[in-house]
Amino acid sequence: MTRDDVVRLLGWRLGDRSDMQERILREMDFIQTTVLEENEWMPWFLESEWASAQTTVGEARVPLPTDFLVEIEESHLYISKDGGEEKRLVKKDMDTAKSLRPGSGQPEYYAISGGYFYFYATPDYAYDLRMRYYAKDALMSAANVETLWLKHASDLVMALVGEAIAGKHIQNLQQAAAFQADAQKAWNRLLTKHTALNELNMARALGGDS
């Protein structure tokens, strides 16, 4: 579904309301950034491709990608020099990492804090970095296109936005409760599919189904 499809359908479900378009759009963005992309688990469709960056000599920090949400649990951060063999870095808290590898040199440990990767030892070279992570989707209100959330979880988006509009704007608690029930079903559907895909990928990684 596209943005306009959602706005139109929600207007009908809210009782043929044609005066809620701007409120629906603002709630869509709010829910995306504060609910969907702050959830305790991230769905498969937000997994990024391999992203690369580079360290700076004498600088322990490298900014996180602008669309970074969280690390993929089973993924890793790799470092290499001039296209050579990659080495997997070990994640620690900052104090532990610094105590284990003080000074400068090729990093062995990393931490994440305040929008940055921190590397220990402090890089003595412009090393190449590579990793996968969960990435923010494009804001649903930005263009009339089918974003990842609208492609894979339009039922959840509509239910959460509908609950917000009905409960906070129209103040129809009965209608809000119906949307809330729809949202729970949609969360369950999404989690079930997410879990099934993760299990399938794990089986393939272990030499099972191909």
C-alpha positions in Angstrom: 0.0 0.0 0.0 1.1 3.6 -0.6 0.8 6.5 1.8 -2.3 7.8 0.1 -3.9 4.4 0.1 -3.5 4.2 3.9 -4.8 7.8 4.4 -7.8 7.1 2.3 -8.7 3.7 3.8 -8.2 5.0 7.4 -10.5 7.9 6.6 -13.2 5.5 5.6 -12.6 3.3 8.7 -12.8 6.3 11.0 -16.4 7.0 9.7 -15.8 8.5 6.3 -13.7 11.3 7.9 -12.2 13.5 5.3 -10.7 16.0 7.8 -8.1 13.8 9.3 -5.5 13.6 6.5 -2.9 15.8 8.0 -3.3 14.3 11.5 -3.0 10.8 10.0 0.3 11.8 8.3 1.8 13.2 11.4 0.7 10.2 13.5 2.2 7.9 10.9 5.6 9.5 11.3 5.4 9.6 15.1 4.4 6.0 15.3 7.1 4.9 12.9 9.9 6.7 14.9 8.7 6.1 18.4 6.9 2.8 18.3 7.8 0.7 15.2 11.5 1.6 15.1 11.9 1.6 18.9 10.5 -1.8 19.3 12.4 -4.5 21.3 12.9 -6.5 18.2 13.3 -5.4 14.6 11.6 -7.1 11.6 13.6 -8.8 8.9 12.8 -6.2 6.2 14.8 -3.5 8.0 18.0 -5.5 7.8 20.6 -3.5 5.8 23.0 -4.6 3.2 26.6 -4.6 4.1 27.6 -1.0 4.9 31.2 0.2 4.9 33.1 3.0 6.6 36.6 3.9 7.5 38.5 4.8 10.6 40.6 7.9 11.0 44.2 7.8 12.3 44.3 8.9 16.0 40.5 9.1 16.3 38.7 6.4 18.4 35.3 7.4 17.1 33.5 6.7 13.8 29.9 8.0 13.4 27.1 5.5 13.2 25.4 5.3 9.8 22.6 8.0 9.7 20.0 5.3 9.3 21.3 3.0 12.1 18.8 1.6 14.5 20.5 -1.4 16.2 23.0 -4.1 15.4 21.8 -7.3 13.9 22.3 -9.8 16.8 23.9 -12.5 14.7 26.0 -10.1 12.5 29.4 -8.8 13.3 31.7 -5.8 12.7 34.7 -6.5 10.6 38.0 -4.6 10.1 40.5 -4.8 7.3 43.5 -3.0 6.0 43.9 -2.1 2.3 41.5 -4.8 1.2 43.3 -7.5 3.1 42.0 -10.2 5.3 39.0 -9.2 7.5 39.1 -9.6 11.2 36.0 -9.7 13.4 36.0 -7.2 16.2 34.7 -8.0 19.7 32.1 -5.8 21.3 32.6 -4.7 24.9 31.5 -1.8 27.1 33.8 1.2 26.6 35.7 0.9 29.9 36.4 -2.8 29.4 37.5 -2.3 25.8 39.8 0.6 26.7 41.4 -1.4 29.5 41.9 -4.4 27.3 43.5 -2.5 24.4 44.8 0.9 25.4 47.0 3.0 23.2 47.0 3.0 19.4 47.2 0.2 16.9 44.8 -2.0 15.0 41.5 -2.2 16.9 40.4 -5.4 18.4 37.4 -4.2 20.4 34.6 -1.8 19.9 31.7 -0.1 21.8 28.7 1.9 20.7 27.7 5.0 22.5 26.2 8.4 21.8 25.9 7.9 18.0 29.4 6.6 17.5 31.5 3.4 17.2 34.4 3.6 19.6 37.5 1.5 18.7 40.2 0.2 21.0 43.1 0.4 20.3 42.8 3.9 18.8 43.3 3.3 15.1 46.8 3.9 13.8 45.6 3.6 10.2 42.6 4.3 8.0 41.1 0.8 8.4 38.1 -0.3 6.4 35.0 -1.3 8.4 32.1 -3.5 7.3 28.9 -4.6 9.0 25.1 -5.2 8.7 22.5 -3.5 10.9 18.8 -2.7 11.2 18.2 0.5 9.3 15.5 3.1 9.6 12.9 3.1 6.8 12.0 6.2 4.8 9.3 8.2 6.6 5.9 7.0 5.5 4.6 10.5 5.0 7.4 11.7 2.8 6.2 10.4 -0.5 3.3 8.5 -2.0 5.2 5.3 -2.3 5.2 1.9 -0.8 7.8 2.0 2.0 9.1 -1.1 3.7 6.6 -0.7 6.6 3.7 -0.2 4.2 4.7 -3.2 2.1 5.2 -5.7 4.9 3.1 -4.3 7.8 0.4 -2.0 6.4 -2.2 -3.7 8.7 -0.1 -2.8 11.8 0.5 0.8 10.6 -3.2 1.3 10.0 -4.2 -0.2 13.3 -1.7 1.9 15.3 -2.5 5.1 13.5 -6.2 4.4 13.6 -6.0 3.8 17.4 -4.2 7.1 17.9 -6.6 9.1 15.7 -9.7 7.5 17.2 -8.5 7.8 20.8 -6.6 11.1 20.9 -8.1 13.2 18.1 -11.7 12.0 17.7 -11.9 10.7 21.2 -14.0 7.7 20.3 -12.8 5.1 22.8 -14.9 2.2 21.4 -13.4 2.8 18.0 -9.9 3.1 19.5 -10.3 -0.2 21.3 -11.2 -1.9 18.0 -8.1 -0.5 16.4 -6.1 -1.7 19.4 -7.3 -5.2 19.0 -6.4 -5.1 15.3 -2.9 -3.8 16.2 -2.3 -6.8 18.5 -3.3 -9.2 15.8 -1.0 -7.4 13.4 1.9 -7.5 15.8 1.4 -11.2 16.3 1.3 -11.8 12.5 4.5 -9.8 12.0 6.3 -11.6 14.8 5.3 -15.0 13.6 6.6 -14.3 10.1 9.8 -12.7 11.5 10.4 -15.8 13.7 9.8 -18.2 10.8 12.2 -16.4 8.5 14.9 -16.3 11.2 14.5 -20.0 11.8 14.7 -20.8 8.1 17.9 -18.7 7.8 19.4 -20.4 10.8 18.6 -23.9 9.2 20.3 -22.8 6.0 23.3 -21.5 7.9 23.6 -24.9 9.7 23.4 -26.8 6.4 19.7 -27.6 6.5 17.2 -26.6 4.0 18.6 -24.7 1.0 
